[in-house]
Amino acid sequence: EEGAAEAKASAKISPDDVFEANVAFTCPNRKIKIPAPVAEETHNKERVEEDRQIAVEAAIVRIMKARKTLGHQQLITEVLQQLSFFKPNPRLIKQRIEYLIEREYLERDANQPNVFNYLA
């Protein structure tokens, strides 16, 4: 009983305590194996493509909401600048612009077909 009380008392760290690294310490289990995630769940190609399409659409809408009117090339340049985590193909950006026109987020300017207007 007396030894247990001393062990509890000595378990508390005081400002006077001194600590040293045990350089002689060895452990046979130095490496820890972590299983790789299942490829289907993390890198499903269709899922990645869908997420990228959504990211491109969101960037287009954000840019057009701020600018109201913008030329095609300027819009593509700004989308590429905004989406720095992946480099979307300009063809994908054009497809997403057409899709947003169909969904009436954007419209082509009546006088200039290369200019887009944002529809609130």
Secondary structure, 3 states (H helix, E strand, C coil): CHHHHHHHHHCCCCCCCCCCCCCCCCCCCCCCCCCCCCHHHHCCHHHHHHHHHHHHHHHHHHHHHHHCEEEHHHHHHHHHHHCCCCCCCHHHHHHHHHHHHHCCCEEECCCCCCEEEECC
